[in-house]
């Protein structure tokens, strides 16, 4: 189910979808069948329109900001029991590099915010998560834990979940560890709305602490790869929210 979800979600991302439409257009470009030729031309126009729109600054800003504006930066002190959950992202193992240097930009943004949230309470536990991705010897959570220590968090204050593959599995792992106790949830701002839905659905009490904000209003005529990447990240979250809603609907109807 995990890999099926990943494959299906990729099919509606701007870059893979545009490539697929361009391939269809190329295959059908010289066909003598009128309907197929028209379909190929439509695919070509759709591919170009999709790339232009998702690379455009205002479209990218709207897609990301509509997610990121739902939760704001959390400066509130943590009272009582203090648990900070940092959701996993990615890393690239490089011999001779520090753990911090191995983290992706998203993972580093999440971890540094997790460290900041850790400082807002007393006797806190920092929870990091993430598997190896199936193609690296070390689990992402282990790299995150090592990086947290490099940033000053004591090893005894870090809990590692190195098995969860996605946010749903991370939520289930944390519930087994924490139950329904309130905790500070750290993840990218675009990912926060979906994450909050998942944790709340399990009866947990997450307190949002978003980071890694990407919405950036710019000149309307500006087309670039950064806008395209931001649009793709936002669309990925919308697809994830839809998937979670459909899955929840099917479960409730049974």
PyMOL commands that set and color helices and strands:
alter all, ss='L'
color gray80, all
select helices_A, chain A and resi 2-10+14-28+34-55+57-68+99-102+105-118+140-150+155-157+167-178+189-201+225-253
alter helices_A, ss='H'
color red, helices_A
select strands_A, chain A and resi 83-86+125-129+158-161+183-188+206-211
alter strands_A, ss='S'
color yellow, strands_A
deselect
rebuild
show_as cartoon
